[in-house]
């Protein structure tokens, strides 16, 4: 990922609070509990087992049978003698071996199993990358709503203070009642915005739980305001698009699915071809008496070795229908491959443009933040000298809070877009996420530190 937060202005350490969950820890939880990822792992194991089955069908098949019977026989002879009875024991056992020599369907099945296993491997990797992407998106969405709650709370408090100022002005006659009523209306609207932001935060937390299970006790770190993200995307979109075919796990999985569909056609067409097996058997048949009255018992040992040819002649059109089905599924797999390519291109473009948009948004908000800091300093000095009012100070603080929220929102968009870009190409790793965690602190940066940082950047 190569973020490393190289642009840090301070010397903060990584997240160290035991009460704060880092993004890397969240990913580790999701790896162990997310149903979709676990299902993809199980699918890979099933594919490997099918490959072993296909290979086993090409090896000798050996079976052994044994029977032991107690027999009672009653018979009459033509000379009208009394009926006679026999009681005897019979034992039969046989060892059979079948070695496939020519089974084109088995060869196609083995090729298909290998392609399906590779498809499952790419699907598992894509599922992991999508898990990273979806989890990071939900994580930053939750951070954004937390910042929105903090902003709306500060906005409500500031407007309540302005309402108090307007109300006192109306009582003293320096302002009219309409100004006080307008200030109250703005305060009520801000209170409603705060409630809406809190509900949105609860909804985003619920969305996160689908990836990690229960989120009880989860506490997010704070994005450091002194982070200057390096240019991680560049300006060449075609360079990223050129990596899709070779890197996108979703596209590579679709490619192997198409290959498996081609193998299925070969397998079904092989149903029209003859098969040849080598067969061998060794048997033992022991019986105390003969098969006819008066005969003595016997011990028979039999060894048989030969070739067995099976030629399909007519199956009622079933095999031809299977071939037609396999061809249709191959065409579907080809269209799925094209759809996966187009989706990957769209994902790369959206992520690339999202990074650029987030960069512009964060830069503009940074300038607004610096402007707000200057306005606050002027308002505080003016208030001390009597040329500014408390309302001017509150307005400047509102500007700072809004700019800080917007700057973080832009950076969340940058980080989310970069994660989506790397995930689409299958290049995102847990180490990248650990580096990303260096951009966060367990505690929110103080306003005083933020002000000094803004002034330092201005100089």
N, C-alpha and C positions, 0 to 999 in steps of 0.2 A: 504493500500500500504506500509506503514511503511518505506517510504524513509526518509522524514523529513530532508534530507541532513545533517545527523548527522556528517558527516565528514568535515563540513565547518571549515576552518582555521580562517576565519575572523568573524566579527560581523555585516555583512551587513544585511539590512532589506529586506523584500520582495519587489516585484515590486511596486513602488509607483508613477511612472510617469503616468499622465493622458493621455499622448500621446502613451503609450506603451500598447499593448493588451496582456494580459496574456493568457495562455492556458485555464484556467478556464473560463475566459470571452468569449473566442472563442467557447468553448463548450456550454455555455449558449446561444450564438447567434445561433449556429447550432440546438439546441433543439427547438428553436422557428421557424426556417426558413427552415431546411433541409427537402426536399420533401419526401424522403424515410422514415424518422422517423415519420413525420406527417401521411403518408399513413399507417404505421403500427399501429398508434394510432386509426385511423379511422377504420381499419380492426378489431381491438379489440372491438370497440363500435358496429360494425356490428355483430360480433359474439355474443356479449351479447344480442343484440336485437333478433337474431335467437333463442337463448336459451329461451327468454321470449315467443317467438312465439310457440316454441315446448311445453312449459308448458301450454300455453293458449289453445292448441288443446286438452288437456286432461280435461279441465273444461267445464261446461255447455255452450252450444251455444244457445243464446236466440235471436229470431227475432220477429219483429212485422210488420204487414202489414195492410194497410187500403186503401179502395177505396171508392170514392163517385162519383156516376154517375147520370147524368140526362138522362132519356130515353124517346124516342118517338116510339110508336108502332102502326102499321096499320094492320088491319086484316079484313077478310070477313068470314061470316058464310055460311053454305051450303044452307040456306033458301033463298039465293040470295038477302039478304038485302043489303042496301048500306054499303060500307066499313066503319068501325069504327076506331076511333083513341083513343089512350091512351097516356097521358103524366104523368110520375111519376118519383120519385126519389128513388134510392137504395143506401144503405150504408152497406159496409162489412168491418169488421176488425177482425184480428186474431193474437194471441200471441202464438208462438211455442217455445218449448224447446227440445233440444237434448243433452243427457248426454252420452258420450262414456263410455261403460262398459268394453268391451274387444276389444282393438285396439293394437295389438302387434307392428304395425308399428309406432304408436305414442310413445310407450315406447322406441323403438330403436332410434327414432328421438330425443327424449329428452336426452338419453345417448350420442348420437352423438353430440348434441349441447353443452353439458358440456365439452366433450373432445375437441371440436373445439375451445371453449372459452379458455381452458387451453393452447391449441396450440397457439392461438393468443397472449396470455400473454407472453409465452416464446419467440415467434417471436418478440414481441415488445422489450423484454429485450435483445434479441440477436441483434436486429437492433440498439438499443442504444449502446451496447458494440462494435458493428462493426463501429458505427459512431465515438465513442471514438478512436478506433484503427486507422481508416482511416484518421481521422482528425489529430491525433498525428503524424502519418507517414508523411502526407503532410506538417505538421507544421515543423517537424525536417528536412524534405527534403529541405524546403525553407531556414531553418537556414544553412544547409550544403552548399547550393548554395550561400548564402550570404557570408559565410566564404571563399568559393572558389573565389568569386568575389574580396574580400578583398586581398586574397593571390595573385591572378593573377595580381591585380593592383600593389601590392608591388613588385611582381616579375618583372613586366614591368618596374617600376621605377628603380629597382636595375640594371636590364640589360641595361637600357638606360644610367645609370651612368657608367656602365662598358664599354659600347660602347664609351662614351665620353672619358674615360680613354685611351682606345685602340686607339681612333682617335688622341688624343693628343700625344700618344706614337709614332704613325706613323708619325705625323708631326715633332716630335723631332728626329725621327730616332732610338728610343729605341726599337720600335716594327715594324714589317712589315705590309704591307697593308692587307695580308691575315688574320692576327689576327683581324684587325679592321673590315674587311668584315664579319668574323665569328661572332664577337660581335654584329654587326648590324643584321645579320640573326637571332641570338638568340633573339634580342630585338623584331624584327618583329613577330617572332613566339609567344613570350610572349604577344604582343599586340593582336594577333589573339586569343590566349587563353582567354584573358580578355573579348573580344567581345563574344566568345562562352559561357563563364560563365555567362555573363549578359543575353544572350538569354535563357540559361537554367534557370536562376532565374525567368525570366518573365514567362516561361512555368510552373514552379513549383507554381508560384503565381496564375496562371490561374487554375491549378489543385485544389488549395485550395478553390477557389471561388465556386466550385460545391457543397461544404458543407456549406458555410456560405453566399453565395450570393456575393455581391460586396465586394472587399477587399481594396477599396480606403481608403487611410489614415491609413492603418494598419501598425504598426511598431512593430517589434519583439524585445523582450528583448535579453540579452546576457547570455549564459551559463557561470557560474562563474568558472574560472580556478582553484579556490581553493576548488572545490567540490571533495570530495572523496566518491564516491558512495559505500555504504555498500554492502555486499554480499547478494543480495535479492533472488537469484535463488537456491543457494546451488549446490551440486554435484550429487543429487539423481534424475535422470530423471524419474525413475519409480514412485516416489512419486507424481510427477505432473500428469503423465499418469493415475495414479489410481484415480484421482479426476474427470476424464472426464465424466463418466456416471452419476455421482451425481450432477455435477455442470454446465456442458456445456449447455447453453440455446438452442443452435442449435440442440443438440442431444435430449434434452428433448422435444423440439417442434416436432421433427421427431417421437419421441415415441408416443406423443399424436395424431399425424397424422395417425399413424398405428392403434391406438385404434379407431379413428374415421372411418377409412376404414373398420374395423371389424364391427362397428355398422352399416355401410351402407349395408354390406352383410345381417345382421339380418333384417334391414328395408326392403330390397327388397325381401327377402324370406318370410317376413310377408305378402307380396302381394298375396301369395297363400292361406292364412288362412282366415277363416270367421271372420266377425266383428259383434259385438252386441252393440246396442244402446237402451237406454230408450228414448222414444219420448212422448211428451205431447203437447196438443194444446187446446186453449180456443178461440172460435170464436163467433162472433156476426154478424147476417145477417138481416138487416131491409129493407123492400120493401113496397111501398105504395099500390101496387096492386099485384094480384097473377101472376103466370107464364102463365096462360091460361085466355082467355077472360071471363070475368064475375066473376073471382075469386077475393076474397078480399085479402088485403095485409096481411103481416105476420111479426112476430118478432121471430127469431130463435136464441137460445143460445146453443152452443155445447161445451162439454168438453170431450177430448179424451186422454187416457193414455194407453201406451202399450210398447211392446218390438219389436225392428226391427232387424232381422237377415239378414246379407248380406253374401252370399256364392259365391265366385268367381268360375266359372266353366271353362271358356275358354277365353283366351285373345289373341289368335292367336300367342302365343309364345313370346309376348312382355315382360311379366314379367320374363320369364326364361332368356331372353336376358339381362334384367337388372341385374339379379343375376350374370350372367357370367361377365358382365362389372364390377360389384362391386368386384368380386373375382380378376379380373385382376388388378384393381386399388389397392386392398389390397397388392397384390404381388409387385406392383410398390412402394407402401409406405414402404414395408419391405426392398426393395433394397435401397430406399432413406435413410432409417435409417442407414443401413450399410455404405452407402456413407458418411453420416454426421459423423459417428463415425471415419471413416478413415481420413476424412478431419480434424476433431478435433485433432486426433493423430498427423497428419502431422503438423498442426499449432503449437501444443505444442512443438514438436521436433524442428521445425525451430526456434521458439522463444527462446527455451532453448539454442540451439547451437549459435543463434545470440547473446545472452547475453554473452556467453563465448568468442565468437570471438571478440565482441566489447570490452570486458574487456582486452583481450590480446593486442588488437590494441591500446587502450588508455594507457596501461602500457608501451608498447614499445615507443609510441610517447612521453610519459612523460620523459622517459630516454633520448630520442633524444633531447627533449627540454632542459633538464639540460645540456646535452653535448653542445648544441648550445649556451647556456648562458655562459658556461665556455670559449668556443671558441671566443665568442664576447668580453668577458672581456680581454682575451689574445690579441686579435687583436687590441683592442682600446689602451691597454698599449703599444703594440709593435709599433703601429702607432705613438704614442707620442714620442717614443724613436728612431723612424726611422728604426726599424727592420721589420715592417709590412707595408703593403700598404692599400690604401682605398679599393682595391679589396678584400682584406682579410676580412675587416669589412663588406662589402656588402655580401660576401659569408656567413659569420656567421649569418647575419640578415636574409638572405634567409632560412637558416637552421632552425632558430627559428620560422619564419613564417610558414614554411611547417610543423614543428613538432606541432605547436599550432593548425593548421588546422586539422592535423591527430588525435590529442588528442581529440579535440571536436567531430570529426567524430566518433571516437570510443565510446564516451560517448553518442552521439545521438543514435548510434546503440544499446547500452545497454538499454537506456530508452525506445526506440521504441520496442525492443524485450520484455522487461518486461511488457509494456502496452499490447502487443499482447498476451502474456502468460496469463495475468489476464483477458483480454477481452474474450479469448477463453473459459475460465472457468466461465465467467459471474460474476467475483468478483470485477470488476473495478467500482469505484464510483467517484462522483464529489469531494468528500473529498480527495480522493487519488490524484486527479489532482491538488487540492489546495496545497497539500503537495509538489507535484512535482514543482509547481511554486516557491517554496522557493529556488530552485537551480538556479534561474535566477535573474539578475539585470537589471535595466532599462538602465544602461550605461555600456559600455565595460570596462573591467579591464585594467588599464594602464600597459604599458610595465615595468615601474619601479616597480610597485607592483608585477607584475608577476615574475620579476627577484628576488626580495627579497623572494617571496614565494618559488621559486625553490631552492634558497640557503638554506632557512630554512629547507626544506624537505631533502636536502643533509646532513645537520648537524644532 
